[in-house]
Amino acid sequence: MAVAYGIGKLVSASFAETLKRTRAALVDEGFGVLCDIDVAATLRAKLGVETDDDYVILGACVPALAQRALLAEREVGLLLPCNVVVYAAEGGTRVSAIDPEVMLAMIDNPALAEVAHEVRAKLTRVIERL
């Protein structure tokens, strides 16, 4: 399932293995994971909803690129960090990342476009590595 605002692929490995590999690939590309949201655990804790769905949202950030973006446009923090989702899907595990070029295209700022291009290249390499 491709979406116009994301970069992703289906991986044949288990959810746990894919999540581990995704985190390692992010680190290899210079990303830090600022937040790690286990959606099933959150729904259980906040709503009392039980689900067996394996779905994790990783908030990933390359500090130097985030700094450049913030210097170019102070309000861009509303769109940071870059979210990467890992979830169980038919046939394996789906990994998708936000496409920063699409996300930041709403802001008319050439400096942000440069940062978005660099981040997109890094996220694409992360996804391809899986």
N, C-alpha and C positions, 0 to 999 in steps of 0.2 A: 504494500500500500504506500504509494508515494503521495506526498502532499507538497503543494507549491511553496510552503514556508519552511520546509525541513529537508534535511539530508539524512538518509537512513538506509538500512538494509536488514534483511532477515538472516540470522546466524543460526547454523544448525546445532550449535552447542547448547547445553543446559542454561537455564536462567542464571544460576549461581556462577557458573564458569564464565558466561558472557559478561555478567556484571563485574567480575574480577578482572577480566581482560579489558573491559571498557575503562575501568579506573586506571589500569596500568598504561593503556594507550594514551589517555588524557595526560597523565604525568609525563610520559615520554615526549609529548608535544608541548610541554611547558605549562599545562593547566594545573590549577589547584582546584580541588573540589570544596567549595565554600559551604555547601549544604547538601544533605543526603536525605531525601524524603521517601520513606517507605509508605506508600499510599495506603496499603491494606492496614498497617499498624495505626496510621493517622485516622482512618475511617473508624476503626475499632475504638480508639481512644476518644475521639470527639463526637461520634454519632452512635456508637454502640452497634455498628454494622459489621457483621462477620463476612469476610470474603476470602477466598483462596487465591485471588489474583496476585501474581507476582508483578509488581509495578513499582519502579523506583525512579524518582526524578533527581538527577545530579545537577547542582548549580555550579557550573565550571567557569573558571576565570583565569586569564593570563594577566597577572598584575601589571606588567609594563604596558600591555595593550589597553587595559582598562584605564590606566592613568592617562594615556594619550587621548582616549575617547573623552574622558572627563575634562581634560584641558581644552578640548575642541568644543565641547558642548556640555555644560554643567548639568543639565537636566537629563542627560543620557543615562544616568544612574537608574532611571525608571525602567530601563530595558536591560539592565545587567543583573545577574550574570547570565551567561548562555546556558540554557537548559538542555540537558541530554536525558532522554528517557530510555529505560531498559524495561521491557516487559515480555512476559510469556505470550507467545502467539502460536497459532496453528503452524506446525512445521518447524518450530524452534523458538528463538528469542529475537524480538525486534529491538533494534537500537536506532534511535533517531535523535538528531540534534537540530536545534533551531538554525535556520539559514540567516546568519547575521547581515548579509547583504540585503535580503528581503526586509528584515526587521528594521534596519537602520535607513532604508531607502525613504522612509516617511519623513526623515529629517534632511533638509537641503543643506548639507555641509560636506564639502569635498574631503575634508580631513577625516570625517567619520567614515566616508566611503572607503578610504584607504585602509583604515583600521578594520572595517568589516571584511574587506577582501582578504587581509592577512588572517583574520580569525576563521573565515570560511575555509581557507586553504588548510589550516591546522585541523579543523573539525572534519574536513573531508578525509584527511590522512588518518585520523583516528578511526573513522567509520571503515575506511578501506582496509586498515590493519586487522580488523576483526574477521 
